[in-house]
Amino acid sequence: MHSFVSGRRADSPQDFIELALGTPVELWLGVEGESEMERAARLDAARDILTDPEFASGPDEVIRLAAQVVEDHPELFNVVPLPRPARRRPARRGAAA
């Protein structure tokens, strides 16, 4: 099964979030080892996007809200893959028990 957002295929959870937000995930969450200057520039760019009137209208209001949630609660995005359950094979009919 494939996930699509706005007609584009999301091959990973990160792709899905990026397509849903319309911006790279790193803009909101940062990257490991970024300097204070890089962090300040990233947050400044994020604030500019959030205050852009075109960004904060209509369906984009949902994106603004999602971005705010990401900023306020980054722990929500600590995603761990779950093991897939084993496929169950149907019982064979007529087999002696």
N, C-alpha and C positions, 0 to 999 in steps of 0.2 A: 504494500500500500504506500502511495506517495502522498506527501502533503504539498498543497499549492496555496500560495497567497498572492492575490491579485494576478492570477494567471501565470505565476512563476513558481517553479519547482523548488521546494526547500529540501535539501539533501541532509541537513543536520538540524539539531535544535537551534544552533546559533544562526543558521540560514533563516529558519522560521522566524526567530525574534527580529533579525535584521530586516526581513521583508515586511513584517508586521509593523515595525516602528518606522520604517522608511529611512533609517539612518544606521550606520554601523553600531553594533553593540558596544564596542570599545569607547564610543563617544560618551556613553552613559556610565559604564562600569570601570573604565580605565584599563590600563595594561600593567602587568607586573613590572616593577622596577622603574616606573615613570618618576621623573624628578618633580619637585614641587612646582617648578616653572611650567613643565609640561602639564601637570595636573591643573594648575590655574588656567592655562590656555584652553584646555579641554572643557573645563567647567564653564568658562566664559563663552565658548562656542555653543555649548549646550543651552546656556541661558539665552543667548541670542535666538536660537531656534525656538525655544519655548515662548519667547515674547513676540515672535514674528506673527502678525495678525493673520497672515495666510495659513500659517501652521495651526493656529488655535481656532479654526472655524470648521463647522460641520463635522464630518467623520474624523478629521484630524484632532478634534477635541479629545477623542478616545485615545489617540496616540499620545497627546500631551499628558493625559491622565496616566497612561501606562508608563511613560517616561518618568513621571513624578513618583510612581510606585517603585520603579526600579531604583531611583535615587534614594528614596526613603527606606526601602527594605531589600537591600541586595542579597540578603540571606535567602530570599524566596527563590533565587536562581541557582542554588547549590543543587544541581540535578545529578542524580546517580542513575545509571542504567539498571533496570531490573532484569533478573534472569527470565528467559522465556520459559513458560511451562512446557514440559515434554508433551509431544503430540500423543493423544490417546488414539489407540487403534481400535476400531470396532471389533466387537466379539465375533468370532466366526460362528456362523449358524451350522447346526448339525454336529458340532464337535462334542465328543463325550466329555463329561465333566468329571 
